[in-house]
């Protein structure tokens, strides 16, 4: 339960509050981009500085994720 709360805190502070979307269409597009970043490029301390995609799929190198 608490990890889900951490996700939404990240979404709010790293995306929603910074971009202040003016429409639902804009929010959907922006959040889709943010979740792609969150899962494929943003390192997570809980995953030993790996991305969720690296942990789940186990195929992407850490250097590529940082690019």
Secondary structure, 3 states (H helix, E strand, C coil): CHHHHHHHHHHHHHHHHHHCCCCHHHHHHHHHHHHHHHHHCCCEHHHCCECHHHHHHCCCCHHHHHC
